[in-house]
Amino acid sequence: MMRWIIAGLLVIIGGYPLALAPERAVAIVAASAAALCGLGVVTQSTPVVTASLALLVGEHALAVSLTDGPARLGGAVVAGVGVALLLEVADFDRRFRGAALGPRVLTLQLMHWIGIAVGGAAIAVAALVAAGTLASIMPVPGPQLLGAAGALVAIGGAALALHRALRARAT
């Protein structure tokens, strides 16, 4: 069942950029990411799955850069939530593959994943609204500086989370 969920998430995350920009380069990145994700799931390797998700994010960025028109922030939110869910489901599959799980456990896990998706989407939409509001009242270089600062904070937060996880694993 978990592999079907992973496959469905891959279709959504990898298919949206292809619908946005049906270009050969986007298709190649999507196929590479899908193959890498499949390899990661089969070998139960979280780093390989994570690398495939990085490719999917790159595919989304490539597709957006190849299209003209307004920003598609809704698609970015869906892609971000999809990437987080795919990583969660792949990790769950890796940890519990072969275990007999009752219907209550699966129901609670599905509710957990739905909570992650709804919470992540709500936070992303709130951040987009806040960013739009701030950008409209700031002078011209302000939004770019704010975006750069936000990116630095996100990278710093990811590095801190990784550091804590590795430290916890070592002890």
C-alpha positions as a LaTeX table, in Angstrom:
\begin{tabular}{lrrr}
\hline
Residue & $x$ (\AA) & $y$ (\AA) & $z$ (\AA) \\
\hline
Met1 & 0.00 & 0.00 & 0.00 \\
Met2 & 2.80 & 2.42 & 0.88 \\
Arg3 & 4.42 & 1.99 & $-2.51$ \\
Trp4 & 1.14 & 2.98 & $-4.18$ \\
Ile5 & 1.02 & 6.13 & $-2.08$ \\
Ile6 & 4.64 & 6.89 & $-3.00$ \\
Ala7 & 3.87 & 6.30 & $-6.69$ \\
Gly8 & 0.83 & 8.59 & $-6.51$ \\
Leu9 & 2.84 & 11.36 & $-4.86$ \\
Leu10 & 5.57 & 10.96 & $-7.49$ \\
Val11 & 2.99 & 11.34 & $-10.27$ \\
Ile12 & 1.61 & 14.51 & $-8.67$ \\
Ile13 & 4.97 & 16.11 & $-7.83$ \\
Gly14 & 6.67 & 15.10 & $-11.07$ \\
Gly15 & 3.64 & 15.54 & $-13.31$ \\
Tyr16 & 2.75 & 19.12 & $-12.40$ \\
Pro17 & 5.98 & 20.60 & $-13.79$ \\
Leu18 & 5.54 & 18.51 & $-16.94$ \\
Ala19 & 2.04 & 19.92 & $-17.38$ \\
Leu20 & 3.43 & 23.40 & $-16.78$ \\
Ala21 & 6.30 & 23.07 & $-19.28$ \\
Pro22 & 6.13 & 19.96 & $-21.47$ \\
Glu23 & 9.78 & 20.22 & $-22.45$ \\
Arg24 & 12.29 & 17.43 & $-23.00$ \\
Ala25 & 14.62 & 18.70 & $-20.23$ \\
Val26 & 11.79 & 18.70 & $-17.68$ \\
Ala27 & 10.79 & 15.16 & $-18.71$ \\
Ile28 & 14.37 & 13.92 & $-18.35$ \\
Val29 & 14.68 & 15.36 & $-14.85$ \\
Ala30 & 11.26 & 13.90 & $-13.91$ \\
Ala31 & 12.22 & 10.45 & $-15.19$ \\
Ser32 & 15.57 & 10.59 & $-13.39$ \\
Ala33 & 13.89 & 11.61 & $-10.14$ \\
Ala34 & 11.29 & 8.84 & $-10.44$ \\
Ala35 & 13.95 & 6.22 & $-11.13$ \\
Leu36 & 16.06 & 7.44 & $-8.22$ \\
Cys37 & 13.05 & 7.46 & $-5.90$ \\
Gly38 & 12.14 & 3.92 & $-6.96$ \\
Leu39 & 15.70 & 2.80 & $-6.28$ \\
Gly40 & 15.61 & 4.47 & $-2.86$ \\
Val41 & 12.33 & 2.78 & $-1.92$ \\
Val42 & 13.45 & $-0.65$ & $-3.12$ \\
Thr43 & 16.81 & $-0.41$ & $-1.32$ \\
Gln44 & 15.23 & 1.29 & 1.70 \\
Ser45 & 17.69 & 4.16 & 1.44 \\
Thr46 & 16.47 & 7.48 & 2.81 \\
Pro47 & 19.42 & 9.44 & 1.32 \\
Val48 & 18.58 & 8.15 & $-2.17$ \\
Val49 & 14.90 & 9.09 & $-1.73$ \\
Thr50 & 15.97 & 12.50 & $-0.48$ \\
Ala51 & 18.21 & 12.98 & $-3.52$ \\
Ser52 & 15.26 & 12.13 & $-5.77$ \\
Leu53 & 13.17 & 14.75 & $-3.98$ \\
Ala54 & 15.89 & 17.32 & $-4.58$ \\
Leu55 & 15.67 & 16.45 & $-8.28$ \\
Leu56 & 11.90 & 16.90 & $-8.16$ \\
Val57 & 12.31 & 20.36 & $-6.63$ \\
Gly58 & 14.84 & 21.13 & $-9.37$ \\
Glu59 & 12.37 & 19.88 & $-11.97$ \\
His60 & 9.74 & 22.27 & $-10.60$ \\
Ala61 & 12.20 & 25.18 & $-10.67$ \\
Leu62 & 13.24 & 24.29 & $-14.24$ \\
Ala63 & 9.63 & 24.17 & $-15.42$ \\
Val64 & 8.81 & 27.51 & $-13.82$ \\
Ser65 & 11.89 & 29.09 & $-15.38$ \\
Leu66 & 10.90 & 27.82 & $-18.84$ \\
Thr67 & 7.38 & 29.26 & $-18.72$ \\
Asp68 & 6.26 & 32.81 & $-19.15$ \\
Gly69 & 3.53 & 34.25 & $-17.03$ \\
Pro70 & 2.70 & 34.89 & $-13.43$ \\
Ala71 & 4.14 & 33.02 & $-10.49$ \\
Arg72 & 2.31 & 29.81 & $-9.67$ \\
Leu73 & 2.47 & 29.89 & $-5.91$ \\
Gly74 & $-0.28$ & 27.31 & $-5.45$ \\
Gly75 & 1.74 & 24.81 & $-7.43$ \\
Ala76 & 4.77 & 25.55 & $-5.29$ \\
Val77 & 2.74 & 24.89 & $-2.14$ \\
Val78 & 1.42 & 21.60 & $-3.56$ \\
Ala79 & 4.95 & 20.56 & $-4.60$ \\
Gly80 & 6.39 & 21.43 & $-1.19$ \\
Val81 & 3.68 & 19.57 & 0.71 \\
Gly82 & 4.02 & 16.64 & $-1.70$ \\
Val83 & 7.78 & 16.46 & $-1.16$ \\
Ala84 & 7.33 & 16.45 & 2.63 \\
Leu85 & 4.65 & 13.74 & 2.42 \\
Leu86 & 6.68 & 11.60 & 0.05 \\
Leu87 & 9.62 & 11.68 & 2.43 \\
Glu88 & 7.33 & 10.78 & 5.36 \\
Val89 & 5.69 & 7.88 & 3.51 \\
Ala90 & 9.01 & 6.53 & 2.23 \\
Asp91 & 10.45 & 6.65 & 5.76 \\
Phe92 & 7.37 & 4.88 & 7.15 \\
Asp93 & 7.66 & 2.24 & 4.42 \\
Arg94 & 11.34 & 1.74 & 5.22 \\
Arg95 & 10.73 & 1.37 & 8.95 \\
Phe96 & 7.70 & $-0.91$ & 8.83 \\
Arg97 & 8.13 & $-2.93$ & 5.64 \\
Gly98 & 7.06 & $-6.48$ & 6.27 \\
Ala99 & 5.39 & $-5.68$ & 9.59 \\
Ala100 & 1.77 & $-6.59$ & 10.12 \\
Leu101 & $-0.05$ & $-3.33$ & 10.75 \\
Gly102 & $-3.64$ & $-3.28$ & 11.93 \\
Pro103 & $-6.30$ & $-1.06$ & 10.41 \\
Arg104 & $-6.23$ & 1.30 & 13.41 \\
Val105 & $-2.49$ & 1.89 & 13.02 \\
Leu106 & $-2.89$ & 2.61 & 9.32 \\
Thr107 & $-5.85$ & 4.92 & 9.97 \\
Leu108 & $-3.90$ & 6.87 & 12.58 \\
Gln109 & $-0.89$ & 7.10 & 10.28 \\
Leu110 & $-3.05$ & 8.37 & 7.41 \\
Met111 & $-4.59$ & 10.95 & 9.76 \\
His112 & $-1.08$ & 12.02 & 10.76 \\
Trp113 & $-0.08$ & 12.47 & 7.12 \\
Ile114 & $-3.26$ & 14.43 & 6.38 \\
Gly115 & $-2.46$ & 16.65 & 9.37 \\
Ile116 & 1.04 & 17.25 & 8.04 \\
Ala117 & $-0.35$ & 18.16 & 4.60 \\
Val118 & $-3.04$ & 20.50 & 5.91 \\
Gly119 & $-0.70$ & 22.12 & 8.45 \\
Gly120 & 2.08 & 22.57 & 5.91 \\
Ala121 & $-0.28$ & 24.05 & 3.32 \\
Ala122 & $-1.82$ & 26.41 & 5.88 \\
Ile123 & 1.60 & 27.63 & 7.02 \\
Ala124 & 2.75 & 28.08 & 3.41 \\
Val125 & $-0.37$ & 30.07 & 2.47 \\
Ala126 & $-0.01$ & 32.22 & 5.59 \\
Ala127 & 3.64 & 32.87 & 4.72 \\
Leu128 & 2.66 & 33.79 & 1.14 \\
Val129 & 0.01 & 36.23 & 2.39 \\
Ala130 & 2.47 & 37.77 & 4.85 \\
Ala131 & 5.15 & 38.03 & 2.17 \\
Gly132 & 2.71 & 39.65 & $-0.25$ \\
Thr133 & 1.62 & 42.16 & 2.37 \\
Leu134 & 5.19 & 43.02 & 3.33 \\
Ala135 & 6.27 & 43.30 & $-0.31$ \\
Ser136 & 3.49 & 45.77 & $-1.04$ \\
Ile137 & 4.48 & 48.14 & 1.76 \\
Met138 & 8.28 & 47.89 & 1.51 \\
Pro139 & 10.50 & 49.99 & $-0.74$ \\
Val140 & 11.84 & 48.34 & $-3.88$ \\
Pro141 & 14.97 & 46.48 & $-2.63$ \\
Gly142 & 13.16 & 45.41 & 0.57 \\
Pro143 & 11.32 & 42.34 & $-0.79$ \\
Gln144 & 14.49 & 40.96 & $-2.38$ \\
Leu145 & 16.42 & 41.39 & 0.86 \\
Leu146 & 13.56 & 39.86 & 2.82 \\
Gly147 & 13.49 & 36.87 & 0.43 \\
Ala148 & 17.24 & 36.38 & 0.75 \\
Ala149 & 16.98 & 36.56 & 4.54 \\
Gly150 & 14.15 & 34.03 & 4.49 \\
Ala151 & 16.20 & 31.66 & 2.36 \\
Leu152 & 19.13 & 31.96 & 4.74 \\
Val153 & 16.88 & 31.27 & 7.73 \\
Ala154 & 15.41 & 28.21 & 5.96 \\
Ile155 & 18.87 & 26.86 & 5.13 \\
Gly156 & 20.05 & 27.53 & 8.67 \\
Gly157 & 16.98 & 25.77 & 10.10 \\
Ala158 & 17.54 & 22.76 & 7.86 \\
Ala159 & 21.21 & 22.61 & 8.84 \\
Leu160 & 20.29 & 22.83 & 12.54 \\
Ala161 & 17.69 & 20.07 & 12.19 \\
Leu162 & 20.19 & 17.86 & 10.38 \\
His163 & 22.84 & 18.55 & 13.01 \\
Arg164 & 20.44 & 17.64 & 15.83 \\
Ala165 & 19.30 & 14.48 & 14.07 \\
Leu166 & 22.86 & 13.33 & 13.48 \\
Arg167 & 23.81 & 14.14 & 17.07 \\
Ala168 & 20.82 & 12.21 & 18.40 \\
Arg169 & 21.69 & 9.25 & 16.21 \\
Ala170 & 25.30 & 9.26 & 17.49 \\
Thr171 & 24.21 & 9.03 & 21.13 \\
\hline
\end{tabular}
